[in-house]
Amino acid sequence: MFGLSELAIILIVVAAVLAIKKLPELTRSAGKSARILKSEARAARDADEPGTPRVIQGEAVRREDPDPGTGTQDTPRG
């Protein structure tokens, strides 16, 4: 009937036919993964450089009043 080599060839052909349908999806996800890896490597390299200021988006820093006697801070009045 079929030997081991013939069965292996048939399985390879079936796997290739099934893989052709998924090939565009696989290449798209591989490209997306490569872009993410590249941007993360760039961010890690930029973070290692001393002297470059870091900007954190979305944070507001409120400065403290240097002279508490001026009364410019919001204080509850009673």
Secondary structure, 3 states (H helix, E strand, C coil): CCCHHHHHHHHHHHHHHHHHHHHHHHHHHHHHHHHHHHHHHHHHHHHHCCCCCCCCCCCCCCCCCCCHHHCCCCCCCC
